[in-house]
């Protein structure tokens, strides 16, 4: 797991706001623009690690999370990226974004108790970015 703990500028700790999300998306766009479509997910992943470090964006790569059922550990999973311990970034290189990928990110949000995830597909000539929010319990 690669960790990049950047200094937190004058604004202090990153907030889960539009500006930060736009910066993450901007990095994805630049990587896609430079490399183009057609590579394996691992290529885009490594390129984003380099870009995030260059842009001083704090992240954890391949962040292991624990999955619980009835308060008992049932397994682990590695997130592609966890940005400033707030935003989950899931990378794909698939022909089409199916419902199962949305469900995958929502499951990560639930397991980590985070609010926002980004699902990014690098396969097409235009980068496909989807913002996914944690489903609120109706009560």
Secondary structure, DSSP 4 states (H G I P E B T S, - for coil): -EEE-----TT-S--SSHHHHHHHHHHHHHHHHHH-S-S-HHHHHHHHHHHHHHTT--EEEEEEEEEEETTEEEEEEEEEEEETTTEEEEEE--SS--HHHHHHHHHHHHHHT-SEEEEEE-SSSS-EEEEEEPPPPP-
